[in-house]
Amino acid sequence: MVLNPYAKGCPTRRILDRIGDRWTVLVIGALGERTCRFSELARRIEGVSQKMLTQTLRELERDGLVTRRAYPEVPLRVEYSLTEAGDSLRGPLKALEQWSITHLGGIMEARAAYNDRAGDE
């Protein structure tokens, strides 16, 4: 089987969709520093809703990128950590994060110039 993410039915597209999702990028980044409980992740990733964080963690667990460990305590304690595959994503995602920081100024200038031109039409 030849895998080609540019082909409509290629299963790699689903993987790219998952790792390209903004919440995935932030969850992987946050868990790259240490194992976290749900509430700690929610505090660290400003703007994520409880629903989206839950959904993202479930999908990452399903894809084998995150491990969920529940401790039989009252109240129940649940911790999330990266798997080996999840940890291997840290480098590429960190590079994208750094790229966005490096190029932010140019992108903001390009947007402003585009908006100025679009306003003239």
Residue pairs with C-beta under 8 A, 6 or more apart in sequence:
3 10
3 11
3 12
4 10
4 12
5 12
5 13
5 16
15 63
18 24
18 59
18 60
18 63
18 65
19 25
19 28
19 89
19 93
21 56
23 45
23 48
23 52
23 53
23 56
24 56
24 59
24 60
25 93
25 96
25 97
26 45
26 48
27 41
27 45
27 53
27 56
27 57
27 60
27 66
28 60
28 65
28 82
28 86
28 89
28 90
28 93
29 90
29 93
29 94
29 97
30 36
30 41
30 44
30 45
31 41
31 66
31 80
31 81
31 82
31 86
32 82
32 87
32 90
32 94
35 79
35 80
35 81
36 44
36 79
36 80
36 81
37 77
37 78
37 79
37 80
38 53
38 54
38 57
38 78
38 80
41 48
41 53
41 57
41 80
42 48
42 50
42 53
45 53
48 56
57 66
57 68
57 80
60 66
60 86
61 67
61 68
61 80
64 83
64 85
64 86
65 82
65 83
65 85
65 86
65 89
66 80
66 81
66 82
66 83
66 86
67 80
67 81
67 82
67 83
68 78
68 79
68 80
69 78
69 79
69 80
69 81
70 76
70 77
70 78
71 77
71 78
71 79
82 89
82 90
